[in-house]
Amino acid sequence: MDAGIATLTVLAMFFALVFLGAPIFIGLGLSSVTGMYLIRGAQGLYQLPAAIVGQLESFLLVALPLYLLMGEALSKSGAGSDVYKALERWLNRFPGGLAIASIYACALFGAMCGVSVAGVAAIGVIAVPEMLKRGYDKSMAAGAVTAAGALAVLIPPSISFIIYGAIAGVSVGKLFIGGIVPGLVLATAMAAYVLVRAKAQPHLVGTSERTAYTWKDMLAPLPKLWPVFLLIFAVLGTIYTGVATPTEAGAIGAMGSLVVTAIYKQLNLRNLWSILTGTTRVTATIMIIMAAAFAFSQFLNLVRIPETLSQWVVTLQMPPLAIVLLIMCFFLLLGCFIDGVSLIIVTTPVVLPTILALGFDPLWYGVLLVLNLEMAVITPPVGLNLYSMQSIMKDTLSMKDIIKGSFPYLLVEFGVLLLFVLVPELALWLPGGM
C-alpha cells in the first residue's frame, strides 16, 4: 500500500481509538501493527518484537521502578504530614499562608518521590481539611494542593524525565538538575498568586485569626524533617556531584525511602505489600505503554514522518521560538485527552528531530516538555491530580470545586512556561555546571 494512505489510515485509527476511550497502549499497539502490515506485510510484523525488546532493554529504565517505589513508600510514611506542619508554622503569618504552605510542602514532597498523585494524596489529606476548618473557600483549598502536587512532575527525581531521557538519549542526571530552577520558579509563582488573591479577596482564605507561633513553636518541628532532607541529598546530591548515576541514585533513594518509612514507624507487612504491589502495577502500566509506543515509532520511522516533518518545519517563514510555542500550545491541547507519560512517549520520537533541526538543545526541550505536562495532570477530562484529590476528599469536595480551584494555576503555569521558552538559559545554567 502507498505510504501516504497507510499513514492516514494508521493515524485515523489511533485517534479514533483514543477518543472512543480505548486504553492508550491498545490504540498505539493496534495502529502500529496495522501500519506495519500495510507497508511490509507479515515481514513487518516479524520486525516489531525485536524493535520493542531492543528499546525496553535500556539501562535507564531500571530507574523507573526504583523511583516509583520511593513514591509509594513515602506516601505511606507520614513524612508529608510533618513537612506540611513545619511549613504551616513558618508561613502562617502571610495571607493565604496555609495554601502557600501546601504549595511548598508539595514541592518538597515532590523532591522526595517524583510522583504527582502521591504528593496530592500525602499533602492533601492533611492540608485541605485544615484549610476548610480555618474557613478557606473550597475551591481555593482544593486548587492549591491539586495544582502544586503537579510540581513532582518537574522537580527531580521526576519519572517524566527518566522516560524522556530514555527515549531522547539525553542525560537523565542533567535533566534532573535542569528541572530544579523551573520547579522553584513555578512553586514561587503559585505562592505569589495565592498571596495576591488572598490580599484582593480575603474572604477566600478564611476570616479566623491566624495563629501567632513563637520562634520555639516554629523551630520545634524541624528536627523531625532530617530524614526528608537527608533522602533528598542522598538522591540529588550524589547525581550532581557525579558520585552516582541516576539509576544508582534511584537504588539509594528506594532503600532510603523504606528507611524513612521505618523511622516513621509505618513499615509493617501490610504497607510493605501495598508498596511493592503499587510499584509493580504502575511500572507495568508505563512499560506496556512504552512497548506499544516504540512499535508506533517504528512505523512512523518507516514512513519517514519525523524526517518529513522536520524538513517542512525548517522551511516555514517563522521564528524558531514561535514554532516551539506552537508546539507547546498543541501539547497543552493534547494533554486534556492523553496522560503526561503517554504524551512524552508518543510525541518525542516525532517532535524531537524537528527541535534538533531548529538548532535547539534537547535538554532545554525536555524541560519545556515536562513543564508543559504540569498542566496535563490538572486539565479535565483525564487530569490525574483532579481524580486524586477527589478520591481523598470525595465527601467534602465536588469535582466542580476542584476544577474551579485548579484553573487559575493553568494560567500561572503557562506564564512560567513562556518565560522558559523565551529565556532558555534559565533552565540550562545549572546542569551546565555539572
C-alpha positions in Angstrom: 0.0 0.0 0.0 1.1 3.6 -0.6 2.9 5.1 2.4 0.7 8.2 2.5 -2.5 6.2 2.5 -1.1 3.8 5.1 -0.1 6.8 7.3 -3.5 8.4 7.2 -5.2 5.1 7.9 -3.0 4.5 11.0 -3.3 8.0 12.4 -7.1 7.9 11.9 -7.3 4.6 13.6 -5.1 5.7 16.5 -7.1 8.9 17.2 -10.4 7.2 16.8 -9.5 4.5 19.4 -8.2 7.2 21.8 -11.3 9.4 21.5 -13.5 6.3 21.9 -11.9 5.7 25.3 -9.6 2.8 24.5 -6.5 2.5 26.7 -3.6 4.3 25.1 -1.5 1.2 24.7 -4.2 -0.5 22.7 -4.6 2.5 20.4 -0.8 2.6 19.8 -0.4 -1.2 19.5 -3.2 -1.9 17.1 -2.4 1.1 15.0 1.3 0.2 14.7 0.6 -3.5 13.9 -1.9 -2.3 11.2 0.6 0.1 9.8 3.5 -2.3 9.6 1.3 -4.9 8.0 0.0 -2.4 5.4 3.6 -1.4 4.5 5.5 -4.6 4.7 3.0 -7.4 5.2 3.9 -10.3 7.5 7.6 -9.4 7.4 6.9 -6.1 9.0 5.1 -7.8 11.9 8.2 -10.0 12.5 10.3 -7.0 13.0 8.3 -5.5 15.8 9.2 -7.8 18.7 12.9 -7.3 18.2 12.5 -3.5 18.0 10.4 -3.4 21.1 12.7 -5.5 23.2 15.8 -3.5 22.0 14.2 -0.3 23.3 13.0 -1.7 26.6 16.5 -3.1 27.4 17.7 0.5 28.1 19.6 0.6 31.4 18.0 3.9 32.2 14.6 2.3 32.5 15.8 0.3 35.5 15.5 3.6 37.4 11.8 3.7 36.8 10.5 1.1 39.4 13.1 2.4 41.9 11.7 6.0 41.9 8.2 4.7 41.8 9.0 2.6 44.9 10.2 5.8 46.5 6.9 7.5 45.9 4.9 4.5 47.1 6.9 4.2 50.3 6.9 7.9 51.1 3.2 8.2 50.6 2.8 5.6 53.4 5.4 7.1 55.7 3.5 10.1 57.0 6.5 12.4 56.1 4.2 14.6 54.1 2.3 15.5 57.3 5.4 16.6 59.1 6.6 18.6 56.1 3.2 20.4 55.9 3.0 21.1 59.7 6.5 22.6 59.7 5.9 24.9 56.7 2.5 25.9 58.1 4.1 27.3 61.2 6.6 29.3 59.2 4.2 30.6 56.6 1.0 31.0 58.7 1.7 34.8 59.2 1.1 35.5 55.5 -2.3 36.0 54.0 -3.2 32.6 52.5 -0.4 31.1 54.5 -1.9 27.6 54.7 -2.3 27.4 50.9 1.2 28.7 50.4 2.5 26.1 52.9 0.6 23.4 50.9 2.3 24.5 47.7 5.8 24.4 49.2 5.0 21.1 51.0 4.0 19.6 47.7 7.3 20.8 46.1 9.3 19.3 48.9 7.4 16.1 48.8 7.9 16.0 45.0 11.7 16.3 45.6 11.5 13.1 47.6 9.4 10.9 45.3 8.7 12.4 41.8 5.1 11.2 41.7 2.4 13.9 41.5 -0.6 11.9 42.6 1.3 10.7 45.7 2.0 14.4 46.6 -1.6 15.3 46.2 -2.7 12.4 48.4 0.0 12.8 51.1 -0.3 16.6 51.5 -4.0 17.0 50.6 -5.3 14.6 53.2 -3.7 16.9 55.9 -3.8 20.4 54.3 -7.3 20.6 52.8 -9.2 19.7 55.9 -7.1 22.2 57.9 -7.8 24.9 55.4 -11.5 24.2 55.3 -11.5 24.2 59.1 -9.9 27.7 59.1 -12.7 29.0 56.7 -10.9 28.7 53.3 -13.1 28.7 50.2 -13.4 25.1 49.0 -12.0 25.9 45.5 -9.1 27.8 47.0 -8.1 24.9 49.3 -8.5 22.3 46.6 -6.7 24.2 43.8 -3.6 24.9 45.9 -2.9 21.2 46.6 -4.1 19.8 43.3 -2.0 22.2 41.2 1.0 22.1 43.4 1.0 18.3 43.5 2.0 18.5 39.8 5.3 20.0 40.9 6.5 16.5 41.4 6.3 16.1 37.6 9.1 18.7 37.2 11.1 18.7 40.4 13.6 15.9 40.4 13.6 12.9 40.8 10.9 13.1 38.1 9.6 9.9 36.4 8.8 12.0 33.3 12.5 13.0 33.0 13.5 9.3 33.2 11.2 8.4 30.4 12.1 11.4 28.2 15.8 10.7 28.8 15.5 7.1 27.8 13.7 7.9 24.6 15.7 11.0 23.6 19.1 9.8 24.7 19.6 12.8 26.9 21.4 12.6 30.3 18.8 12.0 33.0 21.1 13.5 35.6 21.3 16.8 33.7 17.5 16.7 33.1 17.0 16.2 36.9 19.2 19.2 37.7 17.6 21.2 34.8 14.2 20.8 36.5 15.3 22.4 39.8 15.2 26.0 38.8 11.9 25.8 36.8 10.4 23.9 39.7 11.4 26.5 42.3 10.2 29.3 40.0 6.9 27.7 39.4 6.3 27.0 43.1 7.1 30.6 43.9 4.8 31.8 41.1 2.0 29.7 42.6 2.7 31.1 46.1 2.7 34.6 44.7 -0.7 34.0 43.0 -2.2 32.8 46.4 -0.7 35.9 48.2 -2.1 38.3 45.7 -5.5 36.6 45.6 -5.7 36.5 49.4 -5.0 40.2 49.7 -7.5 41.0 47.0 -10.2 38.7 48.3 -9.6 38.0 52.0 -12.8 36.0 52.4 -11.3 33.2 50.2 -8.7 32.4 52.9 -10.9 32.4 56.0 -11.8 35.1 58.5 -10.5 33.4 61.6 -7.4 35.0 63.3 -4.1 33.4 62.3 -2.2 31.5 65.0 0.7 33.5 66.4 3.5 31.0 66.6 6.6 31.8 68.7 10.2 31.0 67.5 10.1 28.0 69.8 7.0 26.7 68.1 8.4 27.3 64.6 11.7 25.5 65.4 10.1 22.6 67.2 9.0 20.5 64.1 12.3 21.0 62.2 14.2 18.1 63.9 11.6 15.7 62.6 12.5 16.6 59.0 16.1 15.4 59.0 15.2 12.1 57.2 13.5 14.1 54.5 16.4 16.4 53.7 18.9 13.5 54.1 16.9 11.5 51.5 16.8 14.4 49.0 20.5 15.0 49.4 21.3 11.3 49.0 19.5 11.2 45.6 20.1 14.6 44.1 23.5 15.3 45.8 25.0 12.1 44.5 23.8 12.7 41.0 25.0 16.3 40.9 28.4 15.5 42.3 28.9 12.5 40.0 29.1 10.0 42.8 26.2 8.0 41.4 24.3 7.7 38.1 20.5 8.4 38.2 19.8 4.7 38.3 22.2 4.1 41.2 20.8 7.2 43.0 17.3 5.6 42.4 18.5 2.5 44.3 19.8 4.7 47.1 16.5 6.5 47.2 14.4 3.4 47.1 16.3 1.9 50.1 16.3 5.3 51.8 12.5 5.7 51.4 12.0 2.4 53.1 14.3 3.5 55.9 12.3 6.8 56.2 9.1 4.8 56.4 10.6 2.7 59.1 11.7 5.8 61.0 8.1 7.0 60.9 7.1 3.5 62.2 4.9 2.8 59.2 6.9 -0.1 57.6 4.8 -3.0 58.5 3.9 -6.1 56.4 0.7 -4.6 55.2 2.3 -1.4 54.0 5.2 -3.2 52.5 2.9 -5.4 50.4 1.0 -2.3 49.3 4.2 -0.5 48.4 5.5 -3.5 46.3 2.2 -4.2 44.5 1.6 -0.5 43.8 5.1 -0.1 42.4 4.7 -3.2 40.2 1.3 -2.1 38.9 2.4 1.4 37.9 5.7 0.1 36.4 3.9 -2.5 34.3 1.4 0.1 33.1 4.1 2.5 32.0 6.2 -0.3 30.4 3.3 -1.6 28.3 2.6 1.9 27.1 6.3 2.3 26.2 6.3 -1.0 24.3 3.3 0.0 22.2 4.8 3.5 21.6 8.1 2.0 20.4 6.1 -0.1 17.9 4.3 3.0 16.8 7.6 4.9 16.4 8.9 2.0 14.3 6.1 2.6 11.9 6.5 6.4 11.8 10.2 6.0 11.1 9.4 3.5 8.4 7.2 6.0 6.6 9.7 8.9 7.4 7.2 11.0 9.3 9.8 12.6 11.7 12.2 13.4 8.9 9.4 14.9 6.6 8.0 17.0 9.5 11.5 18.3 10.3 12.1 19.3 6.8 8.7 21.0 6.5 9.0 23.0 9.7 12.5 24.3 8.8 11.1 25.8 5.6 8.4 27.7 7.5 8.9 31.5 7.4 8.5 31.7 11.2 10.9 32.5 14.1 12.1 29.2 15.6 10.8 30.2 19.1 7.4 30.9 17.6 7.4 27.3 16.3 8.3 26.0 19.7 5.4 28.0 21.3 3.0 26.5 18.7 4.2 23.0 19.7 3.7 23.8 23.4 0.2 25.0 22.7 -0.5 21.8 20.8 0.7 19.8 23.7 -1.5 21.7 26.1 -4.5 20.7 24.0 -3.3 17.1 23.7 -2.8 17.0 27.5 -6.5 17.3 28.0 -7.1 13.9 26.4 -3.8 12.0 26.9 -1.9 11.5 30.2 1.5 13.0 30.5 3.6 9.8 30.4 1.8 8.7 27.2 2.3 12.2 25.7 6.1 12.0 26.2 6.3 8.5 24.8 4.2 9.2 21.7 5.4 12.7 20.7 9.1 12.6 21.5 10.3 10.5 18.6 8.2 12.6 16.2 8.9 16.1 17.5 12.5 15.9 18.8 14.0 15.7 15.3 12.2 19.0 14.5 13.6 20.6 17.6 17.1 19.5 16.7 16.7 20.7 13.1 15.7 24.1 14.5 19.0 24.2 16.4 17.7 23.9 20.0 19.2 21.9 22.9 17.3 18.7 23.5 17.9 19.2 27.3 16.0 22.5 27.1 13.2 21.0 25.1 12.9 18.2 27.7 12.5 20.7 30.5 9.9 22.6 28.4 8.0 19.4 27.6 7.8 18.2 31.3 6.9 21.8 32.4 4.1 21.6 29.9 2.9 18.3 31.4 2.4 20.1 34.7 -0.8 21.4 33.1 -1.8 18.0 31.7 -2.3 16.5 35.1 -4.8 19.2 36.2 -6.8 19.6 32.9 -10.0 17.6 32.5 -11.1 15.1 31.4 -8.0 13.0 32.2 -6.1 15.1 34.7 -4.9 12.5 37.2 -4.4 15.0 40.1 -8.1 16.1 39.8 -9.2 12.5 40.5 -6.6 12.0 43.2 -7.9 15.0 45.1 -11.5 13.8 44.6 -10.6 10.4 45.9 -9.3 11.7 49.2 -11.9 14.4 49.7 -14.9 12.8 48.0 -17.3 13.6 50.9 -16.2 17.2 51.1 -15.3 18.5 47.6 -17.0 18.2 44.3 -15.2 17.8 41.0 -16.5 21.3 40.2 -14.8 22.8 43.2 -11.5 21.1 42.3 -11.5 22.1 38.7 -12.6 25.7 39.5 -9.7 26.0 42.1 -7.1 24.5 39.7 -7.9 26.6 36.6 -6.1 29.8 37.7 -2.9 27.8 38.1 -3.0 26.8 34.5 -2.5 30.5 33.6 0.3 30.7 36.2 2.0 27.6 34.7 1.6 28.8 31.1 3.2 32.1 32.1 6.2 30.3 33.6 6.4 28.1 30.5 6.5 31.2 28.4 9.4 32.6 30.5 11.5 29.4 30.0 10.7 29.3 26.3 11.9 32.9 25.8 14.9 32.6 28.2 16.4 29.1 27.7 19.4 30.0 29.9 17.3 29.8 33.0 16.9 26.0 32.5 20.4 25.3 31.2 22.8 27.2 33.5 22.5 24.8 36.5 23.0 21.5 34.5 25.8 23.3 32.6 27.8 23.4 35.9 27.7 19.6 36.4 
